[in-house]
Amino acid sequence: MSWLRALTCAAAVLAAGCGGDGPVAPTRPEHPYDGNWVGKFVGGQEVFIKIEASRVTLFETVIEVSSTCGFGITQRPNAPIVGQEFTFNMNDSFLSNAPITGRFETDRRMTGTLAALTTVRRQCGVDPPVSLFARTFTAEQ
């Protein structure tokens, strides 16, 4: 084999191995926020959020009514993520409706707020109304 033919073959192999057009930029996944998110409110209560197909499908936390009593809430809002944010109204028989909002800082970190709310039924031996301040949370995937 001549040196020119060998050089041509080597050049063809190298070009094929490099893809010819250079590296391809990675694409963003269709649902980048999907998964389980775990975090805490500023007061230390844990929060769990599940996201499927870019929709918030589960939100769980504990609401403290007093320093000695709290109760768990589970919400299944099916709220869409629009841009980098979501919002839905908490609907619980013991509490006033209050919006819950979230914003994604990255694909792995979010911040959010549970708006101020009031108890509407007796809970933990405490008669309503008990006003609860708005609280913020952070969560990571």
N, C-alpha and C positions, 0 to 999 in steps of 0.2 A: 504494500500500500504506500502510495507516495505521501510525502510530508504534507502536501496541500490538501489531499483528500482526508488525512488524519486530522488536520486542523479544522477542516469543515465539519467533520463528524463531531469533534469535541465542542465546537461552537454550537452546534445544533442541540447536543445533549445539555449543555449549560443553559441555553435559552429555554428549553422545555422544562428543566428543573426549576427555573425561577418564575415560571408562569408567564413569562413574556411581558405582561402588563404591570408588573410590580406588585407589591403587597396590597391586599384588599382591606379597607377599613372595617373594623367590626361594626355590626349593626346592633341597635338597641333592641332588646327582646320586646315582643308584643305587649307583655304584661310585666314590666320590670319590678312592680311592688308586690307581686303575689307572694304569699307565704305567711308564716306566723311571726307576729311582732310581739315582743315582750318588753315591758318598761315599767315606769313608776311615775306616780303623781308626785308633786313637790312634797306633799305630806308623808310620802313613803308607801302609800297603798299601791299594790301592783295593778297593772293593766295588761290585758291580753287582747290582741286584735288579729283577726284572720282575714286575709284578702285573697280572693279568688277571681280570676278573669277581670282584674281591675275594678273589683267591687268589694266594699267592706261587708263581709258576711257574718262576722261575729265580733262582739265587743263585750268583754267581761272585766269587772272590777268590784271593789268593795266600797260602799258608801258608809262613811262613819257618821252616825247620828249624834253620838256623844263620845266622850273620851273612853267609855267602857263598852260601847256597843256599835257595831256596824253590821251591814248585811250585804250579801252578794247580789249583783245585778247581772243579767245576761240579756244582751240586745242582739237581734238578728236583723239588721237594717237593710241589707242588700243595696247599700248606697254606692253610687258610681264615683270613681275617682275622675275628676275633671282637671286636666292639666296636672298639677302636683298637689291637689287639695281634695278633701271630701268633707261633707257635712251631713248630719242627720239629726233628727229629734229623738231624744231618749223618751221611751214610752214605758212607764212603769206604774203599777197600781198604787205604790206607796209614795211616789214622788211627782212633783209637777213636771211637765214636759220641759226639757232643756236641750238646746242644741249642743252637739258634740262636733267639734271641727278638728281637722288634722291637716298638716302640711308636711310634705316630704322634702327634707333638706338634701338627701341623697337617696340612692336606691336602697340604702341600708339603715337610714336614720330618719325619724319623723318627730315632730312636736305637735302638740294639740292642746285643746281646752275643753273642759266640761263647764258649761255656763252655770251661773248661780241657779239654785233650785230650792224648793221648799217641800217638806214632807206634807202629805195630804191625808195620811191615815196614821193611826197610832202604830209606832214601831219601837221596839226595845223598851217598852214601858214609858215612852215619852209621847205625850199628846202633841198633835200638830197645832199650829204650824211651827216647824223648826226651819229656820233659814240657813242654808249652807252656801258658803261663798264659792265663787268660780275657782276652778283649780286647773293648773296646767300639768301636762305630762310629756315625757319623752319616751320613745320606744325604739328598739333596734331589731333588726332581723338577723 
